[in-house]
Amino acid sequence: MALNEQPEPPEQPEGDDLESASAWDEVAYSVAEVIRRKEVREALKKWIDAQADNVPKNHSYRVQVLWTGMFFSMVVFGAIIALGIFKIISPEVMVGLLGPLLGYWFGRRSNHS
């Protein structure tokens, strides 16, 4: 069936299904009519093209966020280790700070799997 052709009317069901089937048929035909409109197809095409144009931008942004997050995490990790080595914080505090940090890093990865 071509896009410009009108669909054939649905067969009328018998019995209790008359109300529910005709309501769903009306909804389906209404959605089909909206999709058949040229303006809707053009708007949908423009939206899909815009989303496709954003894919490289989104990818580079995600890579940038990943590296920034890793750099910040290493700075925090290194600072905690340095504070522990120079006895500015006690070993118990160092372990208390590193434990949740490592648990967050590795726990986050296992939740996505």
C-alpha positions, 0 to 999 in steps of 0.5 A, a space after each residue: 500500500 502506498 503512503 497516499 492510499 487510504 486504508 480500508 476500514 477494519 472489519 467490525 468485530 462481534 460481541 463484547 470486543 466491539 468497543 475495545 477493538 474499535 477504540 484501538 482501531 481508531 487509535 491505530 488509524 489516527 496514528 497512521 494518518 499522522 505519520 502519513 503527513 508530509 510535515 511529520 515525515 519531514 520533521 522526523 527526518 530533520 530530528 533524526 539528521 540532527 541526532 546523527 550530527 550530534 553523535 561525534 560531538 557526544 562521543 568526544 564529550 564522553 571521552 573528555 569527561 572520562 579522562 577528566 574524571 580519571 585525572 581527578 581520581 588519580 589526584 585524589 588517590 595520590 593525595 591520600 597516599 602522600 598524606 599517609 606516607 608523610 604521616 600527616 594522617 594516620 594509617 588507619 585514616 588513610 585506609 579509611 579514605 582509600 577503602 571507600 574510594 576503591 570500593 566506589 571505583 570497582 563497585 561502579 564497574 560491577 553494577 553496570 555488568 
